[in-house]
Amino acid sequence: MEMEKWIHLELRNRTPSDVKELILDNCWSHDGKIEGLTDEFEELEFLSTINVGLSSVANLPKLNKLKKLELSDNRISGGLLVLAEKCPNLTHLNLSGNTIQDLSTIDLLKKLENLKSLDLFNCEVTSLNDYRENVFPLLPQLTYLDGHDPDEEEAPDSDAEGYVEVLEDDEEDEDEEGYNDGEVGDEEDEDEVGEEEKGQKRKREPEDGEMKTTK
């Protein structure tokens, strides 16, 4: 599906200013550019455009509140300077699986003063000698590169864990409600069956008595 149509569906009768998270993964962009996204999405904090055929981020609108941008598995090779102008408060940027080949392309990200995490997995630039040792000095604001800090310590995935915990809690609540409802229903059924059995016994006992007296 085309990106512009997908955005329309994602809105679900909301206004763009109501949207804080927008996932456009696996839709398609004409001419390798972002389409249908405007600066009306002024509250947007998370944008994901994984595998949408992007070759450029030039059409990205002004998104002052955007913090996390997913651009994995596209065809982006440069033009990253625009990110500092359009998304000045970006903290997490994922460019994994793009066609970034040299450090000069990455150097353009130094104007993203709030950038803490950068992912470049499966980009050609990662095969350069002393890749990690060179990137951290280029981008001194970075805390994590490809999920690890300069000492190779893994980044805590606190946001993802929190999201999973919320989902798990919701599922547990639903299961508990369903379980409790089932228990109540079973008890009611058992009570009904018990009453029926008692009634049948009460009915049978006199019959047995009558048969005995008849004999």
N, C-alpha and C positions, 0 to 999 in steps of 0.2 A: 504493500500500500504506500502511496505517496506521503511524504512527510507532512505536507500541509493538511491533507485529509485526516491523517492520524492525530494531529494536534487538535483538530476540530472535534474528533471523537473523544479524545482525552479530556477535553473541557467538561463534557457532560452537563451542559447548561450552566456551567460556572463562568464567571468573567475571568479574563486572564490575570487580573490583580488578586484573585482568590487562590491562585495556584502557587504552592511552595515547592512541589516536586513534580518533575515532568520526565517520563521515560518514553523515549522514541526509538528504542532498539529495534533493529532489523526492518525498519521501514526504508523508503528509498528517497534520495534527494536528487533533483534534476541538476545536471552540470556540476555535481559534487559540492553543492553549497547548501547551507541551512536555509530552509524556506518555511514560511508560515509562522515563524517566531518573531515577535515584535517587542519593543520596549514597554508594551502594556503589561508584560509579565514582570512587573516591578518588584514583586515579593518572592520571586523564584530563588530558591536556595540550592536546589540540586537539579542538574540537567544531565541526562544520559542519552547519548547518541551512538551506541555501539553498533558497528557493522551497518552503517547507512550509506556507505559509498562516498563519504566526505573527502574532498581533496583540499578544501580550504575552510577556514573559519572566518573569512572576511565578512560574511553576511550576519555574523552573530550580533544581535542587538545589544544595547546598553543594559546590562543586568548588574546593578550595583550591589545587590544582596546575594548574588550567586557565590556559594562557597565551594561546592563540589561539581566538577565537570568531568564527565566520562566521554572520552573520544576514542576508545579502543577499537582496533580492527577496522580502521579506515585507510585512506591513502594520503594522509597529510604528510608533507615533506618540509614545510616551512610556513612562513607567514604568521608566526606565533606572537609577534610584537603587538598585534591587535588585541590580544587577551588582556594586556595591562590596561588598555584604554577602555575596553568593554566590560571587563570583570575585575575591577581593582581590588576586590576583597576575597579573591579566590584563595582557598587554603589547600585544596586537594585537586590535583590534575592527573588524569590517567591518559597517557598517549601510547599505551602498549599496542604492539601490532601495527604500527604505522611505518612510513618509509623515511624516518629521520635517520640521517647518515652521519652527521658531523656535529661537533661540539658548538660550532658557531650558531647553529639553529637553536640549541638549548640556551645559549648565552642571552638570547633575546628575552628569556623569562625572568631575568634579574630584576626587571621593573615590577614584577608581581611581589611586592614587599611582604605580603601576608602568606605567601606560598610555603607550606610546611611539608607537603608530601607530593612527590613526583614519581610516576611509574612509566618506565620506558621498556618494559619486557618485550622481547621479540622485535625490537628496532635494531637496525644495523649498527647504530652508534654504540650499542652495548658491547660490541665485539672489539672495540678499539682498546689498545694497550692503556692500562691505568685509567680506564673509564671512570670508575667510581672516585678515584683519587683526584681526578680533574673536575668532575661535576660539582662536588661540594664546595671547592673554592670559587667556582664560577657563580654558584647560587648559595651564598652564605646564609640566606634566610631558611634554607631547607633543613628539616629535621630528619626526614626519611627519603631515601632514594630506593625505588623498587622494593619497598616494604622493610628496609633496614636502615639503621642510623650509621654514622661513620665508623662505629666500632662493631658493625655487623650484628647489632642487637635488633631483633625483630620488633616491628611496630605493633603496639597493642591495637587490636581491631575492636575498640570499645563501642563504636557506633553500631557496627554490624551485630556485635554480641547483644547490645541492648535491644536492637530490633528483633532478633531471634527470641530473646527472653520474653518480650511483649507478646509475640505470636504464640509462644509456648504457653504462657499464662492464659491467654484467651482460649486456646484449645483445651487446656486443662479445665478451665471454668465451664466450657461447653460440655466436656465429657462428664464433669461432676454433676452438672445440672441434669444431663440426660440420665446418668446413673441414678441420681436421687429420684428423678421422675419415675424411672423404671421400678425402683424399690417400692415407691408409694403405690404404683399401679399393681405390683405383685402382691403387696400386702392386702390391697383392697380385693384383688381377685381371690386370695387365699381366704379372706374373711367371708366373701360371698360363698365360696365353695364350702367353707366350714359351716355356715348357716344352713346351706342347702342340705348338707349331710346330716346335721342335727335334726333338721325338719323331717328328713326321711326316716331317721331313727325314731323320732317321736311318733311318726305315723305308723311305723312297722310294729313298734312295741305293743300297742293295743291289739293289733291283728294277731300277733303271736299269742297274746293272752287269751283272746277269744277262741283261738284254735285249741288252746289247752283246755279251756272250760268246756268246749264242745265235746272234746274227747272224754 
